[in-house]
Amino acid sequence: MEHQFGCCLWFDGQLDQAADFYSTVFEDSKILDETHFITDEHGEIGDLLTITLELAGCEFLLLNGGDAFRPTPAVSYVVNCENKDQLQQVWDQLNQDGETLMPLTDYPELGMFGWTNDRFGFSWQVRFGDSLQTIIPCIMFANDNYGLAQAAIDEWIAAFGGKQNFVIKGKDDRLRAAGFQLRGHDLIIMDSPEKHDFEFTMGNSFYFYLKDQSDIDQVWEAITKEGKEWPCGWMEDRYGVYWQTANQQLLDWTNDPDTEKAQRATQEMYKMKKIDLAQIKQAHDGIK
């Protein structure tokens, strides 16, 4: 399966343990790729930098980023299970040594449902979906973002391309939850009037494989216009949600088997906020 979108989970070490754990929990799981530090700016050369997984059809990038950021329940991952036995099994594994946010039980509006932070701190909503197992990212708007979910959907669709699938409304015709697609990938947003003691962090982010420089430029301008620019192609929108720039050529250059070329490309990328593909290619090729 060729993915255009993925979810990035920020770790401080433990990548191998996490990859083994998630591959055991979810259906149709496999390791797609591993990368290692090839420069010493952000880690020990040779140590694991990333592990890319496919879990129930969804791509996850596990990033060994250090202790600067922690995961947040403001971003969770909804696991739709094929049957109740599978639901119980997934719940038992994710909840073991974790933190229960809502116990697994039969709720009047939700049916069989549970919400937990796993042993690594990442947040999962587990439900009976009556179909093949899937994982759908869920973004919770609360506190200062409450009431802005529809505006965010509209802006993200304009930035990345996509469509809105459904909306669930509550009192006063206010949006409670909605489903939408960005470049063919399903996401959910929830609008919560309750006060929460968590906000968005770099511990959870999303990335798209953008086609070319023009695609990168358009997305970067749209997301950072009222948001923030961060190094290495990371973007923060005006709601505090984090997005990353991925590109296949960029990955090819920074992971070139020729270590000197890969180092030059990587070090050039480290100097940037918005990704400049031509500049990184020049560095990769040794052109000054």
Helices and strands as residue ranges (DSSP letters): E 5-11, H 15-25, E 30-36, E 48-55, E 58-64, E 75-81, H 84-95, E 99-107, E 111-117, E 123-128, E 134-141, G 143-145, H 149-160, E 162-169, G 171-173, E 175-182, E 185-191, E 204-209, H 213-224, E 228-230, G 231-233, E 234-236, E 242-246, H 248-254, H 259-270, H 277-285
